[in-house]
């Protein structure tokens, strides 16, 4: 169904297509339930991040192991949830904790290089979230079919570019401008931040449609997980953009 399109790989076209509307209200996905579970996952991210942040602060060499473990664990949980949506209630919190372990060490590293950058990145991430949520709820931004197609195409292009850069790195090559602090690099990062932010609109629309169609209760966890995937991406991209800007000073 085209109207359910989203660029988020965790929330794809077919997620709700096989569900019939549940008759019992208590067994249905709700917007408030998804919001509550998103809050739980954000707390889990903070808890995981606090651990590796502390290790980085005291220069504990184990921090890299925790970060790599968190990155791999988060990837495994993410793939498992995407393949089996019914596992979302069990694996969403472990995913959030793992993401926190990685983000905590990464954030501490950038904070050491550019003091004050992490509070700025966090503020901009949640500021973007609430502004876009307000714009979506008031109808200022509408997830039309053309809007969805544009965001999906841009997100796919960015993913392919990152993948190409990653593969080329093994051969000592790269795509310089996407990592450098020149104006091209800054412009690219700003573009990626915009696309990541627009993915939030698609996620809002997707979750709202799921609730309206009476998806089963466990989909609240799945919706919260998908939204967290976008928020983590947005935060990392904002952090990269700010670091490029700060490095020019």
N, C-alpha and C positions, 0 to 999 in steps of 0.2 A: 504494500500500500504506500503510494508515493507521499501522502501527507505525513507519514511517520518518519520521514527521512531525517537522519542526523549524522554528523561527521564523527561523533564519538563512537569508537569501535565497541564500547561496552553497551551502547544503546543503539542498536541497528534497526533496520526496517521491519524485521520479522519478530522482534521481541514480544509484541503483544498480539501478533496476528493469529495465534492458535488459541487464544483465551476467549471463552464465552463469558458473558457477564455473570458474576456470582450473585446469587439472590440474597444471601445473608450479608447484611451490611458489615458485620464484624469481620467478615472474611475478605473484605475488599481493600484494595490499595487506596490510601487517601493522601492528599497533599500534606496535611498536618503530620501524618505518620512518617512520610518521607522526610519532611523538615526535621522532625525529632531524631530520626536515625542519622541524618546528615550531621546533626550536632554531635551525636555520639562518636561518629567517625572522626570528626575534627578534633575532639578531645583525645582520641587515640593517637592521632598524628602528633599532637603537641606532646603527649607523654613519650612517644618514641623519640621525637626530636630533642626533648630535654636530656635524654640519656646520652646521645652522641654529642650534643652541644657541650655537656659537662666534660666528657672525655676529651674533646678537642681543646677545651679551656685549660685542662691540666696537662695537656700534651701527652696523653696516654696513647702509646703506639697501637693499642687494640682498636682504636676508633676506625681505622680503615677496614678492618675485618667486619666490624659491626655495620659499616656503611655498605660494603659489598654484599654482606649477608642480607641486609635489608632490601637492597636493590634486586637481588636474585629472588628472595622470598616474595617480594611484592609482585614481581613478574609472574612467578608461578601461581600465586593466588589470583592475579588478574586473569590469566589465561584460563584457569580452572573455573572462575565465576562466569566468564564469557561463554565457555563451553557448556556449563551446567548452571543455569540461572537459579535453580533451587538450592544451590550451595551458598548463595549470597548471604543468608542470615548467619552462616557459620564462618565464612571466610572473609567477610567484609572488614571486620575489626582487625584480624591478623594482617590483612592487606594494609590497612591504615597505619598500624603499628610499624610495619616494615617500611612503608613510605616515610614515616616519621624518622626512623633510624637513618635513612639516607639523607633526607632533607635537613636534619639537625646538623650533621657533619658538614654538609655542603654550605649551609647557611653560616655556620661558625667560621668556615674558611673565608667566605666573602666578607663577613663582618670584621675579621682580622685585617683584611686588605683594605677595606673601605668602611671605617667605623660609622655606624648609623644606617647602613644600607639595608639591613634586614627589617628593622621597623618600617622603613619606607616601603619595601617590597610587600610586606604583610598588609600594611595600610592600603596600598594601591590595589592589591588583590581583592580584599574584601570590599573596598570602596567600589571597585568595578562590579563585583558581584551584586551589591545592593542597588547600584545605579541601574544596571541592566535589568534586574528583577523589577524595579519600579517602572522602568520604561516598557517592559513587557506587559506588566499587569495593567498599566494605563493605556495600552494600545499604541504607544508612541513608536514602538518597534514591533512589527508583526512578522512571524515566521512564515512568510509566503513561500510558495514552491520555488520561485526564482531565487529568493534569499537563501533557502536551504541548499539549492543546487550550487550556488556560488560559494558558500562556506564549505561545503563538502569538497568541491573541486580544489579550493585553495588549501584546505587542510591536507588533502591527498598530495598536492604538489610539494608542500612543506615536508611531509613525511618522506617522500621520495628523495628530496634534496638532502635531508639529514642522513638517510640511509646511504646515499651515494658518497657523502662526505665521510661517513663512518668506514665504508668499505675502502675508499681511496686512502684513508689514513694508514691502513695496513701495508700499503705499498709506498709510504712516504710522501704521498700526494695529498691534495686537499682542495677545498673550495675556499680560498682565503677570505673573501669579503664577509662571509657569514660569521666568522669568528673574530675579525679584527675590529678595532675601535674607530676606524675611519667612518666617514659619513655614509658610505655604502653599507658598512656593517651595522651602524646605528639605524639606518633606514630599514634594513632587512629585519632587525630585531623588533623595531616598532611595528612593522607590518605583521610579524608573527604574533605579537602581543594582541593586536587588533583581532586577528583571526581566532586566536585562543579565546578571547573575550566573547566574540560572536557565537562561538560554540556553546556558551552558557545559555544563550537565547534558545538554541535548538534543544538543549537539554531541558529547559523549563517547559517548552512546548511538548516535548516527548513525554515528560513525567505527567503533565496535566492531562494529556490525551489518555495515558494509561489509567489514571485515576477515574476519568470520565467513563472509560470503557469497563470499569469494574474488574481490573486485573487482580489476581490473588494477593493476599497480604504480604507474602514474602517478597513481592516485587517492590515494596517500599525500601527494603535493603538494597535491592538491585539498582533502583533509581538513585538512592543515596550514594552507592558505590560509583555509578557512572558520573554523577556530578562531581564527586571527589577527584576522579581521574582528570576531569577538565580543570579543576581548581589547582591541582598539583602542577599541571602543565603550564597554566597561566602564571603561577607564582615563580616557577623556574625561569620562564621567559622574561618576566618583569625583572627578576634578579639579574639576568644576563644583560638586559638593556641598561639598567641603572649602573652596572659595573662598567660597561663601555663608556657611558657618559662621565662617570667619576674618573676614569682613567685618563681622560683628556684634560683634566684640571691640573 
